């Protein structure tokens, strides 16, 4: 029997959460068959079988944390002689599984593990399942007498401890729940992409002085142009949304205000300008908020951008974005309007210099040049800029240029190479 060790996934990741097992103990597996999905700080990763065989043991339960280079599961390779699997360290043997009557009824069982035993082992020995049971009942392992080998605490020990009279119960089990605890229906650890988002958003909001700039954009002509181009795009097997237009117009506007596509170095004493315009788009995925980016938008056609947007959106919603697609962004778009939002105050995706939140498009009355009321498609947008090196005038000029391309989209043809 062989142990499969969780491989080094890269990016300095040392642990990940087991999201879903695709197999169970006793299942026959084939080489390269998907075995388990794990969630790292970046994305969902699918791990496949190195060779054919039979799964004999799953070491890490779904929802638990697996360590890199630690056993993830055990399997018997195809063609190997069948044998009894070895007993894992955390699984008590048959002699430990049931405490003797004398142990269960002895006065000594009420005593906590001795200091010498704790000093020898460093902690009270118990299996992960027992530790989880202890946590669920708000107990302490050190308060429970272990009847297993070397003082190992077994499930029966925990149950026996819970059956003790209330006057001998531990303070933790006697404590009444607070009002907040009574209102809590479920506790879920913050892990994976959501944990990274929490950390980065706090860092961005606390280290970058944000300022916001709002505007309305008349996208009536843009919607009409998209309708004309839709059948041509569909004939090529592509679905064209407004996002490719937003990105292409942004890349063109950056040529007039290149500082918006720059980043401040960690020391805060240098501005790094980028020749590539890698535009990120925030995607609300099942794993949490992801911001993959379309590389070199300035060199791509609308159809090429549409193809990349579709690929990245699908990958992000499935939690399978490649690491390279998450790196190297220079500016970002958050299309909150796709979910029905009208206004938002976005937080910059550090170390980028700016992000724009796009609200939903509404048909509203507006006056034309002759003073006549017309029905127009109005989209609200809000920029957030890094006020350490971008001022209000810069973002206003940049937004006006971007707005000009979107309100009169045919003018983009004059700037395409």
C-alpha positions in Angstrom: 0.0 0.0 0.0 1.3 3.4 -1.0 0.6 6.9 0.5 -0.1 9.7 -2.0 1.5 12.8 -0.6 -0.1 16.2 -1.4 2.3 17.7 -3.9 3.8 21.2 -3.8 1.2 23.3 -5.7 3.6 26.3 -5.9 3.2 29.9 -4.9 4.6 29.1 -1.4 1.3 27.3 -0.5 1.8 25.0 2.5 -1.8 23.8 3.1 -5.1 23.7 1.4 -8.7 22.7 2.1 -10.2 19.4 0.8 -13.3 20.6 -1.0 -14.6 17.4 -2.5 -13.5 13.7 -2.7 -14.4 12.2 -6.1 -13.7 8.7 -4.8 -14.4 6.7 -1.6 -12.4 4.0 0.2 -12.5 0.8 -1.8 -13.0 2.5 -5.1 -11.1 1.3 -8.2 -9.2 4.2 -9.8 -7.4 4.7 -13.1 -4.3 6.6 -13.9 -5.0 10.4 -14.3 -8.5 9.9 -12.9 -9.7 13.0 -10.8 -9.4 12.0 -7.1 -10.0 15.1 -5.1 -10.5 18.9 -5.4 -8.6 21.1 -3.0 -8.9 24.8 -2.5 -5.7 26.9 -2.2 -5.4 30.6 -1.4 -5.6 31.2 -5.1 -8.0 28.8 -6.8 -9.6 25.3 -6.9 -7.1 22.6 -7.9 -8.0 19.1 -9.2 -5.6 16.3 -8.1 -5.5 13.1 -10.3 -4.3 9.6 -9.6 -0.6 8.8 -10.4 -1.4 5.2 -11.3 -4.3 2.7 -11.4 -5.2 0.8 -8.2 -7.6 0.8 -5.3 -8.2 3.5 -2.7 -7.7 2.1 0.7 -7.7 5.1 3.0 -8.7 8.8 2.9 -6.6 10.6 5.4 -8.2 14.0 5.3 -11.9 14.5 5.5 -13.9 16.8 3.3 -13.7 20.3 4.7 -10.5 19.7 6.6 -7.0 21.1 5.9 -4.4 19.0 4.2 -0.7 19.8 4.4 1.7 19.8 1.5 4.0 16.7 1.5 1.7 15.0 4.0 -0.3 11.8 3.2 -3.6 12.7 1.4 -4.8 9.2 0.7 -3.5 5.6 0.5 -4.0 3.3 -2.4 -2.9 -0.1 -3.5 -1.4 0.0 -7.0 -2.8 -2.3 -9.6 -1.0 -5.7 -9.6 0.3 -5.5 -6.1 -0.3 -8.3 -3.7 -3.4 -7.6 -1.6 -2.7 -7.2 2.1 -4.2 -5.7 5.2 -3.7 -2.0 5.3 -1.7 -0.6 8.1 -3.4 1.0 11.0 -3.1 4.8 10.8 -1.5 6.5 13.8 -4.6 8.3 14.7 -6.9 5.2 14.6 -7.1 3.3 17.9 -6.5 -0.5 17.7 -9.1 -3.1 18.7 -7.6 -3.3 22.2 -8.2 0.5 22.6 -11.7 0.8 21.1 -13.7 -0.3 24.2 -12.7 0.7 27.7 -12.8 -2.2 30.3 -15.5 -2.2 32.9 -13.0 -1.5 35.6 -11.8 1.5 33.7 -15.3 2.8 33.1 -16.3 2.4 36.7 -13.1 3.2 38.5 -12.8 6.5 40.4 -9.5 7.0 38.7 -11.2 7.6 35.3 -12.4 11.0 36.5 -8.9 12.2 36.9 -7.4 14.3 34.1 -4.3 13.1 32.2 -1.2 13.3 34.4 1.5 16.0 34.0 4.1 13.4 33.2 2.0 12.0 30.3 1.4 15.4 28.9 5.1 16.3 29.1 5.9 13.1 27.3 3.5 13.5 24.4 3.4 17.3 24.3 -0.4 17.1 23.9 -3.2 14.6 24.8 -3.3 11.9 22.1 -6.6 11.7 20.3 -7.9 11.1 16.8 -9.2 14.0 14.6 -12.7 12.7 15.0 -12.4 12.7 18.8 -10.9 16.2 18.8 -13.8 17.4 16.6 -16.3 15.8 19.1 -14.6 17.6 22.0 -14.8 20.9 20.2 -18.5 20.5 19.4 -19.2 20.0 23.1 -17.0 22.9 24.1 -14.8 20.6 26.2 -11.0 20.4 26.8 -9.0 17.3 26.1 -7.0 17.9 29.3 -10.2 17.5 31.3 -11.0 14.1 29.9 -9.4 10.9 31.2 -8.1 8.8 28.3 -8.5 5.0 28.6 -6.5 4.2 25.4 -2.9 3.4 25.1 -0.6 6.1 26.5 -3.6 7.9 27.8 -5.2 8.3 24.3 -8.7 9.8 24.6 -11.3 7.7 22.8 -14.8 8.5 21.7 -16.2 6.4 24.6 -14.2 8.6 27.0 -15.8 11.8 25.7 -19.3 10.3 25.9 -18.6 9.0 29.4 -17.4 12.5 30.4 -20.5 14.1 29.0 -22.7 11.7 31.1 -21.1 12.8 34.4 -23.4 14.8 36.8 -23.6 18.5 36.1 -21.8 19.4 39.4 -18.6 17.7 38.1 -18.9 19.2 34.6 -16.2 21.5 33.3 -16.8 25.3 33.4 -17.0 25.3 29.6 -19.9 22.8 29.5 -21.6 24.7 32.4 -21.4 28.1 30.7 -24.6 29.4 29.3 -24.5 30.6 25.7 -24.3 34.4 25.2 -27.0 36.2 23.2 -24.7 36.4 20.2 -24.0 32.6 20.4 -27.7 31.9 20.5 -28.2 33.8 17.2 -25.5 32.0 15.4 -26.9 29.2 13.2 -23.7 28.1 11.6 -19.9 28.7 11.9 -17.8 28.5 8.7 -14.0 29.0 8.7 -12.7 31.7 6.3 -10.4 29.9 3.9 -9.2 29.8 0.4 -10.0 32.7 -2.0 -12.3 34.4 0.6 -9.5 34.5 3.2 -7.1 36.0 0.6 -9.7 38.5 -0.4 -10.3 39.5 3.2 -6.6 40.0 3.8 -5.9 42.0 0.5 -9.0 44.2 0.8 -8.0 45.2 4.4 -4.4 45.9 3.2 -5.6 47.9 0.2 -8.2 50.0 2.1 -5.7 50.7 5.0 -2.6 51.4 2.9 -3.9 53.2 -0.2 -5.6 56.6 0.1 -8.7 56.1 -2.1 -10.6 58.8 -3.8 -13.7 58.2 -5.9 -15.0 59.8 -9.0 -18.5 59.2 -10.4 -19.9 59.8 -13.9 -22.8 58.9 -16.2 -22.2 57.5 -19.6 -24.8 57.4 -22.4 -24.4 54.0 -24.0 -27.3 54.2 -26.4 -25.1 54.1 -29.5 -22.9 51.4 -27.9 -25.9 49.1 -27.4 -27.0 49.6 -31.0 -23.5 48.8 -32.3 -23.4 45.6 -30.2 -26.7 44.5 -31.6 -25.4 45.0 -35.1 -22.2 43.0 -34.3 -23.8 40.2 -32.4 -24.9 38.0 -35.4 -21.4 38.5 -36.9 -19.8 37.4 -33.7 -22.1 34.4 -33.3 -21.3 33.3 -36.8 -17.7 33.0 -35.6 -18.8 31.1 -32.5 -18.3 34.0 -30.1 -20.7 35.8 -27.8 -20.0 39.5 -27.6 -21.0 41.5 -24.5 -20.3 45.0 -23.5 -17.2 44.0 -21.5 -14.9 43.8 -24.6 -15.9 47.4 -25.5 -15.3 48.6 -22.0 -11.8 47.0 -22.1 -10.8 48.2 -25.6 -11.9 51.8 -24.9 -10.0 51.7 -21.6 -6.8 50.5 -23.4 -7.2 53.4 -25.9 -7.8 56.0 -23.1 -4.7 54.8 -21.3 -2.5 56.0 -24.2 -3.6 59.5 -23.3 -3.2 59.1 -19.5 -0.5 56.3 -19.1 -0.1 57.1 -15.3 -3.4 55.3 -14.7 -1.7 52.1 -15.9 1.3 52.6 -13.6 2.0 51.2 -10.2 3.9 52.5 -7.2 6.7 50.3 -5.9 6.8 48.9 -2.4 9.1 51.6 -1.1 6.8 54.2 -2.4 9.5 56.1 -4.2 9.2 54.9 -7.9 6.4 54.8 -10.4 6.6 51.8 -12.8 4.8 52.3 -16.1 3.6 49.3 -18.1 3.6 48.9 -21.8 1.0 46.2 -21.6 -2.6 46.9 -20.6 -3.7 43.9 -18.6 -7.3 44.6 -17.6 -8.8 42.6 -14.7 -12.5 41.8 -14.3 -14.0 40.9 -10.9 -15.9 37.6 -11.1 -18.3 36.5 -8.4 -17.3 32.8 -8.3 -18.4 29.9 -6.0 -15.0 30.1 -4.4 -15.2 33.8 -3.7 -14.2 37.0 -5.6 -11.6 36.4 -8.3 -10.0 39.0 -10.6 -8.5 37.3 -13.7 -7.1 39.7 -16.3 -7.1 39.8 -20.1 -3.5 40.3 -21.2 -2.3 42.9 -23.7 -5.8 44.3 -24.5 -4.2 47.1 -26.6 -3.1 44.5 -29.1 -6.3 42.4 -29.2 -9.4 42.7 -31.4 -12.9 42.9 -30.0 -13.5 39.2 -30.9 -10.2 38.2 -29.3 -11.1 40.1 -26.1 -14.6 38.5 -26.1 -13.0 35.1 -26.4 -10.7 35.7 -23.4 -13.5 37.3 -21.3 -15.7 34.1 -21.9 -12.8 31.8 -21.0 -11.8 33.6 -17.9 -15.4 34.0 -16.7 -16.1 30.3 -17.0 -12.9 29.3 -15.3 -13.4 31.8 -12.4 -17.0 30.6 -11.8 -15.7 27.1 -11.6 -12.9 28.1 -9.4 -10.3 26.8 -11.9 -8.5 30.0 -12.9 -4.8 29.4 -13.9 -2.3 31.2 -11.7 -1.0 33.2 -14.7 -4.4 34.6 -15.4 -4.6 36.1 -11.9 -1.2 37.7 -12.1 0.1 40.9 -13.8 -3.1 43.0 -13.8 -2.6 46.7 -14.3 -6.2 48.1 -13.9 -9.6 46.5 -13.1 -13.3 46.6 -13.9 -16.0 45.5 -11.5 -19.3 45.1 -13.4 -21.7 45.3 -10.4 -24.4 46.3 -12.8 -24.6 42.7 -14.0 -26.1 41.8 -10.6 -28.5 44.8 -10.6 -26.4 47.4 -8.7 -26.5 51.0 -9.7 -23.7 52.5 -7.7 -20.7 51.2 -5.9 -17.5 52.5 -4.2 -14.9 49.9 -5.3 -11.6 49.1 -3.4 -8.5 49.1 -5.5 -7.0 45.7 -6.4 -3.5 46.5 -5.1 -0.9 47.2 -6.4 -2.9 48.6 -9.3 -3.6 52.3 -9.4 -7.4 52.3 -10.3 -10.6 50.3 -10.6 -14.0 51.2 -12.0 -17.3 49.9 -10.8 -19.9 49.8 -13.6 -23.5 50.1 -12.6 -26.6 48.8 -14.4 -27.8 50.5 -17.6 -31.2 52.3 -17.2 -33.4 53.9 -19.9 -33.9 57.4 -18.7 -35.2 60.7 -20.1 -32.4 63.1 -21.2 -32.4 66.4 -23.2 -30.8 66.5 -26.6 -28.9 69.4 -28.2 -32.2 70.9 -29.3 -33.7 70.7 -25.8 -36.0 67.8 -26.7 -36.5 65.0 -24.3 -35.2 61.6 -25.5 -35.1 58.1 -24.2 -31.4 57.2 -23.6 -29.5 54.3 -22.1 -27.6 55.7 -19.1 -24.9 53.7 -17.3 -23.4 54.9 -14.0 -19.8 54.4 -13.2 -17.6 55.1 -10.2 -13.8 55.2 -10.3 -11.5 54.6 -7.3 -7.9 55.9 -7.7 -4.7 55.7 -5.7 -4.5 59.3 -4.4 -0.7 59.0 -3.7 0.0 59.7 -7.4 -3.3 60.1 -9.2 -5.2 63.3 -8.7 -8.7 64.3 -9.5 -7.7 66.0 -12.8 -6.0 62.9 -14.1 -8.9 60.6 -13.4 -11.3 63.1 -14.8 -9.4 63.5 -18.1 -8.9 59.7 -18.3 -12.6 59.1 -17.7 -13.6 61.7 -20.2 -11.5 60.0 -22.9 -12.9 56.5 -22.0 -16.4 57.9 -22.0 -15.9 59.5 -25.4 -15.0 56.1 -26.9 -18.0 54.4 -25.3 -20.6 57.1 -26.2 -19.3 57.3 -29.9 -17.9 53.8 -30.3 -17.1 54.2 -34.0 -14.3 56.6 -33.1 -12.4 53.7 -31.7 -11.7 52.7 -35.4 -9.5 55.7 -35.8 -7.1 54.4 -33.2 -7.0 50.7 -34.0 -3.7 49.5 -35.5 
